[in-house]
């Protein structure tokens, strides 16, 4: 559907224990393979969908003769059409921290990958038919949830249950009327 591959940091930009960089598009696995050195020596391109692999991210464009190891990581592969976006998708689980996460994203982008726009992974999921507009909105609402009630209603909408419920309380009815009027 798209002729470019995108990447972005999928977790918050804080000093956390783990960060995730997501890559989606036709070149996702190829590029991840070029910057990943598996502890087992296996290439990502040869691996099955929905598998995780342990190794290192390296700067494959380093001037240094030895490839620069950046971090020890777990890499998940999800092949199309069985991914969130419906495209080949790779998620790099690295140690958290702003510097390290940005460095790995920089290495990915230096390999011809474009930085994703905000919400672009969900947009691609919608355009590839992986979710309808109601579910795409529910994802954005879930991310923006400020309390348990909002999160629960977003989950219900994501599962398609908000319109299936037989009994409605006043607030659910108000939310239902809001979504219908949009």
Backbone as a printed PyTorch tensor [residue, N CA C, xyz], in Angstrom:
tensor([[[  0.8240,  -1.1950,   0.0000],
         [  0.0000,   0.0000,   0.0000],
         [  0.8650,   1.2540,   0.0000]],

        [[  1.9560,   1.2280,   0.7310],
         [  2.8580,   2.3660,   0.8020],
         [  4.1810,   1.9840,   0.1750]],

        [[  4.8760,   2.9680,  -0.3690],
         [  6.1780,   2.6770,  -0.9640],
         [  7.3200,   3.1050,  -0.0550]],

        [[  7.0040,   3.4780,   1.1680],
         [  8.0580,   3.8250,   2.1200],
         [  7.8850,   3.0370,   3.4110]],

        [[  8.9550,   2.9770,   4.1470],
         [  8.9550,   2.2960,   5.4370],
         [  9.1700,   3.3620,   6.4970]],

        [[  8.4370,   3.2450,   7.5870],
         [  8.4740,   4.2620,   8.6360],
         [  8.9690,   3.6740,   9.9490]],

        [[  9.4370,   4.5420,  10.8340],
         [  9.8860,   4.1250,  12.1650],
         [  9.6110,   5.2380,  13.1580]],

        [[  9.4410,   4.8430,  14.3940],
         [  9.2570,   5.8160,  15.4760],
         [  9.4760,   5.1130,  16.8090]],

        [[  9.6790,   5.9130,  17.8150],
         [  9.7570,   5.4080,  19.1850],
         [  8.3230,   5.1490,  19.6290]],

        [[  8.0400,   3.9200,  20.0420],
         [  6.6760,   3.5200,  20.3860],
         [  6.3780,   3.6470,  21.8730]],

        [[  7.3720,   3.9840,  22.6690],
         [  7.1890,   4.1380,  24.1090],
         [  7.4790,   5.5890,  24.4860]],

        [[  7.1590,   5.9450,  25.7190],
         [  7.4070,   7.3050,  26.1850],
         [  8.8940,   7.6290,  26.2250]],

        [[  9.2160,   8.8850,  26.0280],
         [ 10.6100,   9.3390,  26.0470],
         [ 10.9950,   9.7350,  27.4720]],

        [[ 11.3230,   8.7170,  28.2560],
         [ 11.7500,   8.9340,  29.6350],
         [ 12.9000,   7.9910,  29.9400]],

        [[ 13.4820,   8.1620,  31.0930],
         [ 14.5180,   7.2390,  31.5430],
         [ 13.8300,   6.0160,  32.1380]],

        [[ 13.3800,   5.1370,  31.2570],
         [ 12.6730,   3.9200,  31.6710],
         [ 13.5860,   2.7140,  31.4910]],

        [[ 13.1610,   1.5790,  31.9800],
         [ 13.9530,   0.3600,  31.8590],
         [ 14.0070,  -0.1580,  30.4320]],

        [[ 12.9200,   0.0220,  29.6850],
         [ 12.8140,  -0.5040,  28.3220],
         [ 12.1980,   0.5450,  27.4170]],

        [[ 12.6790,   0.5950,  26.1850],
         [ 12.0790,   1.4160,  25.1350],
         [ 11.8460,   0.5310,  23.9270]],

        [[ 10.8880,   0.9270,  23.0960],
         [ 10.5900,   0.1710,  21.8810],
         [ 10.6270,   1.1080,  20.6880]],

        [[ 11.3480,   0.6880,  19.6530],
         [ 11.3720,   1.3910,  18.3730],
         [ 10.6340,   0.4960,  17.3920]],

        [[  9.5950,   1.0340,  16.7430],
         [  8.7900,   0.2550,  15.7950],
         [  9.1510,   0.6760,  14.3730]],

        [[  9.2750,  -0.3200,  13.4870],
         [  9.5450,  -0.1060,  12.0690],
         [  8.4460,  -0.8290,  11.3050]],

        [[  7.8260,  -0.1750,  10.3180],
         [  6.7430,  -0.8000,   9.5670],
         [  6.8410,  -0.4340,   8.0920]],

        [[  6.7010,  -1.4500,   7.2360],
         [  6.7280,  -1.2500,   5.7890],
         [  7.5080,  -2.3570,   5.1100]],

        [[  7.5840,  -2.2860,   3.7940],
         [  8.2170,  -3.3420,   3.0010],
         [  9.6710,  -3.6090,   3.3670]],

        [[ 10.4000,  -2.6010,   3.8200],
         [ 11.8250,  -2.7550,   4.1200],
         [ 12.1190,  -2.9740,   5.6010]],

        [[ 11.1000,  -3.1210,   6.4240],
         [ 11.2910,  -3.2050,   7.8770],
         [ 12.2260,  -4.3440,   8.2720]],

        [[ 11.9780,  -5.5400,   7.7820],
         [ 12.7900,  -6.6920,   8.1800],
         [ 14.1840,  -6.6060,   7.5740]],

        [[ 14.2630,  -6.1750,   6.3250],
         [ 15.5630,  -6.0240,   5.6530],
         [ 16.4730,  -5.0550,   6.4060]],

        [[ 15.9420,  -3.9010,   6.7700],
         [ 16.7480,  -2.8970,   7.4740],
         [ 17.1020,  -3.3810,   8.8730]],

        [[ 16.1350,  -3.9620,   9.5780],
         [ 16.4360,  -4.4890,  10.9170],
         [ 17.5360,  -5.5380,  10.8280]],

        [[ 17.4840,  -6.3760,   9.8090],
         [ 18.4970,  -7.4120,   9.6170],
         [ 19.8890,  -6.8080,   9.4240]],

        [[ 19.9480,  -5.6500,   8.7750],
         [ 21.2450,  -5.0290,   8.4920],
         [ 21.8840,  -4.3730,   9.7180]],

        [[ 21.0740,  -4.1030,  10.7540],
         [ 21.6140,  -3.4500,  11.9540],
         [ 21.5770,  -4.3530,  13.1850]],

        [[ 21.1750,  -5.6040,  12.9940],
         [ 21.0190,  -6.5500,  14.1020],
         [ 22.0060,  -7.6970,  13.9420]],

        [[ 22.7240,  -7.9890,  15.0170],
         [ 23.6100,  -9.1620,  15.0660],
         [ 23.0420, -10.1120,  16.1040]],

        [[ 22.5030, -11.2200,  15.6410],
         [ 21.8880, -12.2110,  16.5190],
         [ 22.9530, -12.9670,  17.2970]],

        [[ 22.6690, -13.2750,  18.5480],
         [ 23.5730, -14.0960,  19.3540],
         [ 23.6940, -15.4990,  18.7540]],

        [[ 22.6420, -15.9410,  18.0520],
         [ 22.6460, -17.2880,  17.4590],
         [ 23.2710, -17.2930,  16.0680]],

        [[ 23.4880, -16.0990,  15.5070],
         [ 24.0400, -16.0070,  14.1580],
         [ 22.9900, -16.0850,  13.0650]],

        [[ 21.7290, -16.2420,  13.4300],
         [ 20.6490, -16.3400,  12.4390],
         [ 20.2710, -14.9610,  11.9110]],

        [[ 19.8660, -14.9060,  10.6520],
         [ 19.4120, -13.6700,  10.0210],
         [ 17.9140, -13.4930,  10.2760]],

        [[ 17.4960, -12.2680,  10.5240],
         [ 16.0770, -11.9830,  10.7570],
         [ 15.2340, -12.3050,   9.5350]],

        [[ 15.7710, -12.0580,   8.3690],
         [ 15.0310, -12.2550,   7.1220],
         [ 14.5550, -13.7000,   6.9730]],

        [[ 15.2650, -14.6440,   7.6150],
         [ 14.9280, -16.0710,   7.5090],
         [ 13.9910, -16.5560,   8.6150]],

        [[ 13.6040, -15.6700,   9.5220],
         [ 12.8240, -16.0800,  10.6920],
         [ 11.3190, -15.9840,  10.4330]],

        [[ 10.5680, -16.7880,  11.1750],
         [  9.1090, -16.8130,  11.0590],
         [  8.4950, -15.5710,  11.6990]],

        [[  7.2410, -15.3360,  11.3550],
         [  6.4780, -14.2380,  11.9370],
         [  6.2070, -14.5000,  13.4220]],

        [[  6.0760, -13.4360,  14.1630],
         [  5.7490, -13.4590,  15.5800],
         [  6.7850, -14.2360,  16.3980]],

        [[  8.0440, -13.9070,  16.1210],
         [  9.1490, -14.4870,  16.8760],
         [ 10.0100, -13.3620,  17.4320]],

        [[ 10.7350, -13.6700,  18.5140],
         [ 11.6480, -12.7130,  19.1330],
         [ 13.0630, -13.2530,  19.0610]],

        [[ 14.0220, -12.3190,  18.9040],
         [ 15.4120, -12.7150,  18.7220],
         [ 16.3220, -11.8350,  19.5730]],

        [[ 17.3000, -12.4720,  20.1930],
         [ 18.2230, -11.8190,  21.1130],
         [ 19.5410, -11.5110,  20.4060]],

        [[ 20.0440, -10.2880,  20.5900],
         [ 21.3160,  -9.9120,  19.9870],
         [ 21.6620,  -8.4670,  20.2500]],

        [[ 22.3630,  -7.8650,  19.2900],
         [ 22.8370,  -6.4850,  19.4250],
         [ 22.4110,  -5.6400,  18.2420]],

        [[ 22.1180,  -4.3770,  18.5150],
         [ 21.9640,  -3.3940,  17.4380],
         [ 23.3390,  -2.7900,  17.2250]],

        [[ 23.7270,  -2.7040,  15.9590],
         [ 25.0340,  -2.1470,  15.6060],
         [ 24.8500,  -1.0060,  14.6140]],

        [[ 25.7910,  -0.0830,  14.6390],
         [ 25.7980,   1.0080,  13.6710],
         [ 26.5190,   0.4920,  12.4350]],

        [[ 25.7540,   0.0530,  11.4420],
         [ 26.3300,  -0.5580,  10.2490],
         [ 26.9600,   0.4540,   9.2950]],

        [[ 26.8160,   1.7380,   9.6010],
         [ 27.4110,   2.7640,   8.7560],
         [ 28.5600,   3.4740,   9.4690]],

        [[ 29.0280,   2.8520,  10.5300],
         [ 30.1240,   3.4250,  11.2980],
         [ 31.4000,   3.4520,  10.4650]],

        [[ 32.1880,   4.5080,  10.6170],
         [ 33.4680,   4.6330,   9.9310],
         [ 34.4710,   3.6230,  10.4870]],

        [[ 34.2520,   3.2200,  11.7180],
         [ 35.1240,   2.2680,  12.3820],
         [ 35.0510,   0.9210,  11.6710]],

        [[ 36.1840,   0.2610,  11.5200],
         [ 36.2300,  -1.0400,  10.8620],
         [ 35.3740,  -2.0630,  11.6090]],

        [[ 35.3850,  -1.9910,  12.9350],
         [ 34.5310,  -2.8570,  13.7380],
         [ 33.1660,  -2.1900,  13.8490]],

        [[ 32.1080,  -2.9410,  13.6260],
         [ 30.7770,  -2.3650,  13.7580],
         [ 30.5500,  -1.9940,  15.2150]],

        [[ 30.0480,  -0.8230,  15.4230],
         [ 29.8110,  -0.2760,  16.7420],
         [ 28.5810,  -0.9140,  17.3840]],

        [[ 28.7500,  -1.7140,  18.4330],
         [ 27.6000,  -2.2650,  19.1590],
         [ 26.9930,  -1.1580,  20.0020]],

        [[ 25.6850,  -0.9830,  19.8450],
         [ 24.9940,   0.0960,  20.5560],
         [ 24.2820,  -0.4120,  21.8000]],

        [[ 23.5550,  -1.5310,  21.6640],
         [ 22.8050,  -2.0570,  22.8040],
         [ 22.4570,  -3.5140,  22.5750]],

        [[ 22.2600,  -4.2150,  23.6750],
         [ 21.7640,  -5.5850,  23.6650],
         [ 20.2400,  -5.4930,  23.6310]],

        [[ 19.6040,  -6.1940,  22.6810],
         [ 18.1770,  -5.9960,  22.4290],
         [ 17.4420,  -7.3120,  22.1890]],

        [[ 16.1280,  -7.2210,  22.2200],
         [ 15.2320,  -8.2560,  21.7150],
         [ 14.5080,  -7.6500,  20.5190]],

        [[ 14.4620,  -8.3810,  19.4080],
         [ 13.8010,  -7.8960,  18.2010],
         [ 12.6280,  -8.8200,  17.8850]],

        [[ 11.4470,  -8.2330,  17.7110],
         [ 10.2400,  -8.9810,  17.3530],
         [  9.9520,  -8.7760,  15.8690]],

        [[  9.5880,  -9.8620,  15.2030],
         [  9.2350,  -9.8080,  13.7840],
         [  7.7630, -10.1630,  13.6450]],

        [[  7.0260,  -9.3310,  12.9100],
         [  5.6300,  -9.6110,  12.5770],
         [  5.4760,  -9.3940,  11.0750]],

        [[  5.2290, -10.4570,  10.3610],
         [  5.1330, -10.3760,   8.8990],
         [  3.7140, -10.0150,   8.4690]],

        [[  3.6320,  -9.3170,   7.3330],
         [  2.3180,  -8.9500,   6.7990],
         [  1.5540, -10.2040,   6.4110]],

        [[  0.2850, -10.2370,   6.4880],
         [ -0.6140,  -9.1850,   6.9470],
         [ -0.9390,  -9.2810,   8.4390]],

        [[ -0.1760, -10.0900,   9.1710],
         [ -0.4920, -10.3740,  10.5770],
         [  0.2490,  -9.4450,  11.5310]],

        [[  0.0970,  -8.1640,  11.3230],
         [  0.6930,  -7.1670,  12.2120],
         [ -0.3250,  -6.0550,  12.4310]],

        [[ -0.0190,  -5.1620,  13.3260],
         [ -0.9210,  -4.0460,  13.6390],
         [ -1.2400,  -3.2260,  12.3990]],

        [[ -0.2180,  -2.9380,  11.5810],
         [ -0.4110,  -2.0990,  10.3880],
         [ -0.8100,  -2.9050,   9.1600]],

        [[ -0.6740,  -4.2320,   9.2130],
         [ -0.9090,  -5.0540,   8.0390],
         [  0.3260,  -5.1540,   7.1570]],

        [[  1.4130,  -4.5400,   7.5830],
         [  2.6760,  -4.5440,   6.8470],
         [  3.7010,  -5.3460,   7.6400]],

        [[  4.8520,  -5.6460,   7.0110],
         [  5.9570,  -6.2150,   7.7800],
         [  6.3080,  -5.2110,   8.8730]],

        [[  6.4480,  -5.6980,  10.1010],
         [  6.7300,  -4.8230,  11.2360],
         [  7.8100,  -5.4590,  12.1080]],

        [[  8.7180,  -4.6140,  12.5810],
         [  9.7650,  -5.0330,  13.5040],
         [  9.6980,  -4.1090,  14.7110]],

        [[  9.8040,  -4.6800,  15.8900],
         [  9.9020,  -3.8770,  17.1070],
         [ 11.2090,  -4.2200,  17.7960]],

        [[ 11.9950,  -3.1810,  18.0580],
         [ 13.2730,  -3.3340,  18.7490],
         [ 13.0590,  -2.9500,  20.2040]],

        [[ 13.2010,  -3.9170,  21.0970],
         [ 13.0920,  -3.6760,  22.5400],
         [ 14.5020,  -3.4620,  23.0660]],

        [[ 14.8110,  -2.2320,  23.4420],
         [ 16.1570,  -1.8990,  23.9000],
         [ 16.0940,  -1.4120,  25.3410]],

        [[ 17.2580,  -1.2090,  25.9380],
         [ 17.2840,  -0.5940,  27.2600],
         [ 16.7700,   0.8280,  27.1160]],

        [[ 16.0550,   1.2930,  28.1250],
         [ 15.4600,   2.6190,  28.0600],
         [ 16.4830,   3.7160,  28.2450]],

        [[ 15.9870,   4.8980,  28.1710],
         [ 16.8220,   6.0800,  28.2860],
         [ 16.7200,   6.9020,  27.0200]],

        [[ 16.7270,   8.1850,  27.1870],
         [ 16.5190,   9.0800,  26.0510],
         [ 17.6590,   8.9800,  25.0370]],

        [[ 18.9060,   9.0090,  25.5080],
         [ 20.0370,   8.9630,  24.5740],
         [ 20.0330,   7.6620,  23.7720]],

        [[ 19.9600,   6.5280,  24.4540],
         [ 20.0610,   5.2280,  23.8020],
         [ 18.9140,   4.9970,  22.8190]],

        [[ 17.7030,   5.3420,  23.2130],
         [ 16.5400,   5.1720,  22.3460],
         [ 16.6850,   6.0230,  21.0940]],

        [[ 17.0840,   7.2720,  21.2650],
         [ 17.2810,   8.1500,  20.1040],
         [ 18.4130,   7.6600,  19.2080]],

        [[ 19.4690,   7.1130,  19.8010],
         [ 20.5980,   6.6030,  19.0190],
         [ 20.1620,   5.4410,  18.1360]],

        [[ 19.3880,   4.5180,  18.6810],
         [ 18.9150,   3.3840,  17.8810],
         [ 17.9630,   3.8630,  16.7890]],

        [[ 17.0730,   4.7930,  17.1140],
         [ 16.1860,   5.3550,  16.0880],
         [ 17.0110,   6.0250,  14.9900]],

        [[ 18.0530,   6.7510,  15.3620],
         [ 18.9310,   7.4050,  14.3870],
         [ 19.5720,   6.3820,  13.4470]],

        [[ 20.0370,   5.2640,  13.9930],
         [ 20.6410,   4.2050,  13.1660],
         [ 19.6010,   3.6590,  12.1840]],

        [[ 18.3750,   3.4470,  12.6490],
         [ 17.3060,   2.9650,  11.7750],
         [ 17.0510,   3.9770,  10.6500]],

        [[ 16.9070,   5.2440,  11.0100],
         [ 16.6140,   6.2840,  10.0220],
         [ 17.7560,   6.4630,   9.0280]],

        [[ 18.9930,   6.2700,   9.4770],
         [ 20.1540,   6.3950,   8.5860],
         [ 20.2070,   5.2990,   7.5320]],

        [[ 19.3230,   4.3250,   7.6350],
         [ 19.2640,   3.2350,   6.6660],
         [ 18.0940,   3.4030,   5.6970]],

        [[ 17.6990,   4.6360,   5.4720],
         [ 16.6800,   4.9350,   4.4680],
         [ 15.2470,   4.8060,   4.9350]],

        [[ 15.0380,   4.8120,   6.2240],
         [ 13.6890,   4.7290,   6.7880],
         [ 13.2460,   6.1390,   7.1630]],

        [[ 11.9580,   6.4250,   6.9450],
         [ 11.4030,   7.7460,   7.2560],
         [ 10.8020,   7.7460,   8.6580]],

        [[ 10.9680,   8.8690,   9.3670],
         [ 10.3500,   9.0430,  10.6790],
         [  8.8320,   9.1020,  10.5070]],

        [[  8.1140,   8.2910,  11.2620],
         [  6.6510,   8.2580,  11.1870],
         [  6.0690,   9.5490,  11.7440]],

        [[  4.9750,   9.9560,  11.1620],
         [  4.2220,  11.0910,  11.6830],
         [  3.3860,  10.6060,  12.8710]],

        [[  2.9780,  11.5030,  13.7640],
         [  2.1390,  11.0780,  14.8930],
         [  0.8720,  10.3750,  14.3930]],

        [[  0.5910,   9.2040,  14.9350],
         [ -0.6070,   8.4490,  14.5650],
         [ -0.5010,   7.6900,  13.2490]],

        [[  0.6650,   7.6960,  12.6160],
         [  0.7730,   7.0830,  11.2850],
         [  0.6700,   5.5610,  11.3110]],

        [[  1.1140,   4.9020,  12.3790],
         [  0.9700,   3.4510,  12.4500],
         [ -0.5220,   3.0850,  12.4740]],

        [[ -1.3090,   3.8130,  13.2580],
         [ -2.7490,   3.5700,  13.3200],
         [ -3.4190,   3.9380,  12.0010]],

        [[ -2.9600,   5.0010,  11.3650],
         [ -3.4920,   5.3880,  10.0520],
         [ -3.2680,   4.2650,   9.0450]],

        [[ -2.0730,   3.6780,   9.0490],
         [ -1.7790,   2.5690,   8.1350],
         [ -2.6450,   1.3510,   8.4620]],

        [[ -2.8750,   1.1030,   9.7470],
         [ -3.7480,  -0.0120,  10.1410],
         [ -5.1560,   0.2090,   9.6030]],

        [[ -5.6530,   1.4260,   9.6940],
         [ -6.9840,   1.7740,   9.1840],
         [ -7.0300,   1.6240,   7.6640]],

        [[ -6.0420,   2.1910,   6.9670],
         [ -6.0390,   2.1510,   5.5020],
         [ -5.8210,   0.7420,   4.9440]],

        [[ -5.1760,  -0.1230,   5.7190],
         [ -4.9780,  -1.4990,   5.2450],
         [ -6.1440,  -2.4060,   5.6300]],

        [[ -7.1630,  -1.8360,   6.2870],
         [ -8.3420,  -2.6130,   6.6460],
         [ -8.1840,  -3.4300,   7.9220]],

        [[ -7.1300,  -3.1710,   8.6980],
         [ -6.9190,  -3.8980,   9.9500],
         [ -7.8680,  -3.4150,  11.0490]],

        [[ -8.4020,  -2.2150,  10.8940],
         [ -9.3690,  -1.6910,  11.8560],
         [-10.2570,  -0.6690,  11.1650]],

        [[-11.4650,  -0.4850,  11.6940],
         [-12.3520,   0.5250,  11.1380],
         [-12.1110,   1.8610,  11.8510]],

        [[-12.7910,   2.8880,  11.4040],
         [-12.5840,   4.2280,  11.9540],
         [-12.9170,   4.2850,  13.4430]],

        [[-13.9510,   3.5780,  13.8550],
         [-14.3340,   3.5570,  15.2640],
         [-13.2030,   2.9930,  16.1270]],

        [[-12.5560,   1.9190,  15.6670],
         [-11.4580,   1.3160,  16.4230],
         [-10.2160,   2.2150,  16.3960]],

        [[ -9.9720,   2.8840,  15.2720],
         [ -8.8390,   3.8170,  15.2000],
         [ -9.0320,   4.9520,  16.2030]],

        [[-10.2560,   5.4610,  16.3000],
         [-10.5580,   6.4990,  17.2820],
         [-10.3980,   5.9680,  18.6990]],

        [[-10.7950,   4.7290,  18.9120],
         [-10.6880,   4.1160,  20.2440],
         [ -9.2280,   4.0100,  20.6760]],

        [[ -8.3360,   3.6990,  19.7510],
         [ -6.9050,   3.6350,  20.0720],
         [ -6.4260,   5.0020,  20.5520]],

        [[ -6.7940,   6.0460,  19.8290],
         [ -6.3690,   7.3950,  20.2180],
         [ -6.9830,   7.7930,  21.5670]],

        [[ -8.2540,   7.4150,  21.7830],
         [ -8.9070,   7.7080,  23.0610],
         [ -8.2480,   6.9410,  24.2090]],

        [[ -7.8730,   5.7100,  23.9530],
         [ -7.2260,   4.8990,  24.9880],
         [ -5.8890,   5.5130,  25.3950]],

        [[ -5.1290,   5.9470,  24.4130],
         [ -3.8390,   6.5960,  24.6940],
         [ -4.0380,   7.8610,  25.5160]],

        [[ -5.1040,   8.5900,  25.2340],
         [ -5.3640,   9.8620,  25.9190],
         [ -6.1370,   9.6960,  27.2280]],

        [[ -6.5030,   8.4680,  27.6010],
         [ -7.3010,   8.2350,  28.8170],
         [ -6.6260,   8.8280,  30.0520]],

        [[ -7.4400,   9.4790,  30.8690],
         [ -6.9410,  10.0790,  32.1050],
         [ -7.4470,   9.3690,  33.3500]],

        [[ -8.3820,   8.4200,  33.1610],
         [ -8.9140,   7.6910,  34.3020],
         [ -9.4220,   6.3190,  33.8690]],

        [[ -9.7940,   5.5110,  34.8380],
         [-10.2210,   4.1400,  34.5740],
         [-11.4840,   4.0880,  33.7230]],

        [[-12.4240,   4.9940,  33.9870],
         [-13.6790,   5.0090,  33.2270],
         [-13.4010,   5.2510,  31.7440]],

        [[-12.5870,   6.2390,  31.4500],
         [-12.2660,   6.5570,  30.0510],
         [-11.5360,   5.3940,  29.3840]],

        [[-10.6000,   4.7940,  30.0960],
         [ -9.8520,   3.6630,  29.5360],
         [-10.7860,   2.4850,  29.2730]],

        [[-11.6820,   2.1790,  30.2210],
         [-12.6200,   1.0600,  30.0390],
         [-13.5360,   1.2740,  28.8460]],

        [[-14.0330,   2.4930,  28.6650],
         [-14.9000,   2.7740,  27.5200],
         [-14.1320,   2.6980,  26.2130]],

        [[-12.8730,   3.1110,  26.2190],
         [-12.0510,   3.0100,  25.0130],
         [-11.8080,   1.5430,  24.6500]],

        [[-11.5580,   0.7120,  25.6660],
         [-11.3670,  -0.7240,  25.4270],
         [-12.6440,  -1.3250,  24.8510]],

        [[-13.7950,  -0.9570,  25.4190],
         [-15.0720,  -1.4590,  24.8980],
         [-15.2480,  -1.0580,  23.4340]],

        [[-14.9260,   0.1860,  23.1160],
         [-15.0610,   0.6530,  21.7390],
         [-14.0760,  -0.0840,  20.8300]],

        [[-12.8740,  -0.3070,  21.3100],
         [-11.8650,  -1.0170,  20.5330],
         [-12.3250,  -2.4450,  20.2240]],

        [[-12.9930,  -3.0620,  21.1880],
         [-13.5000,  -4.4280,  21.0070],
         [-14.8230,  -4.4420,  20.2460]],

        [[-15.3900,  -3.2660,  19.9610],
         [-16.6640,  -3.2030,  19.2600],
         [-17.8540,  -3.4070,  20.1630]],

        [[-17.6420,  -3.4000,  21.4890],
         [-18.7160,  -3.7060,  22.4350],
         [-19.6000,  -2.5220,  22.7760]],

        [[-19.1460,  -1.3180,  22.5680],
         [-19.9220,  -0.1720,  23.0320],
         [-21.2800,  -0.0980,  22.3360]],

        [[-21.3560,  -0.5710,  21.1070],
         [-22.6320,  -0.5550,  20.3990],
         [-23.4220,  -1.8530,  20.5900]],

        [[-22.8200,  -2.8710,  21.1970],
         [-23.4650,  -4.1660,  21.3710],
         [-24.1380,  -4.3170,  22.7270]],

        [[-23.8140,  -3.4510,  23.6850],
         [-24.3500,  -3.6130,  25.0270],
         [-25.8630,  -3.4690,  25.0250]],

        [[-26.5440,  -4.3020,  25.8130],
         [-28.0010,  -4.2610,  25.8890],
         [-28.4920,  -3.2140,  26.8670]],

        [[-27.7120,  -2.9220,  27.8860],
         [-28.1190,  -1.9280,  28.8650],
         [-27.0910,  -0.8090,  28.8790]],

        [[-27.5650,   0.3930,  28.9740],
         [-26.7000,   1.5680,  28.9580],
         [-26.9460,   2.3830,  30.2130]],

        [[-25.8800,   2.8210,  30.8540],
         [-26.0580,   3.7890,  31.9200],
         [-26.0680,   5.1740,  31.2590]],

        [[-26.3400,   6.1890,  32.0050],
         [-26.4670,   7.5370,  31.4430],
         [-25.2050,   8.0220,  30.7540]],

        [[-24.0610,   7.7430,  31.3390],
         [-22.8060,   8.2230,  30.7570],
         [-22.4900,   7.4750,  29.4690]],

        [[-22.7020,   6.1700,  29.4380],
         [-22.4550,   5.3960,  28.2270],
         [-23.3760,   5.8770,  27.1130]],

        [[-24.6340,   6.1480,  27.4410],
         [-25.5760,   6.6500,  26.4640],
         [-25.1180,   8.0090,  25.9330]],

        [[-24.6250,   8.8640,  26.8380],
         [-24.1190,  10.1650,  26.4290],
         [-22.9220,   9.9980,  25.4860]],

        [[-22.0100,   9.0760,  25.7970],
         [-20.8650,   8.8110,  24.9250],
         [-21.3160,   8.2710,  23.5780]],

        [[-22.2940,   7.3900,  23.6040],
         [-22.8220,   6.8160,  22.3670],
         [-23.4140,   7.9170,  21.4800]],

        [[-24.1960,   8.8300,  22.0860],
         [-24.7680,   9.9300,  21.3260],
         [-23.6710,  10.8390,  20.7830]],

        [[-22.5960,  11.0300,  21.5470],
         [-21.4700,  11.8520,  21.0780],
         [-20.8330,  11.2410,  19.8330]],

        [[-20.5760,   9.9270,  19.8640],
         [-19.9330,   9.2790,  18.7250],
         [-20.8280,   9.2500,  17.5090]],

        [[-22.1470,   9.1110,  17.7110],
         [-23.0910,   9.0980,  16.5830],
         [-23.1580,  10.4790,  15.9450]],

        [[-23.0940,  11.5410,  16.7520],
         [-23.1960,  12.9030,  16.2230],
         [-21.9320,  13.3880,  15.5400]],

        [[-20.8180,  12.7200,  15.7480],
         [-19.5290,  13.1350,  15.1600],
         [-19.5190,  12.9490,  13.6700]]])
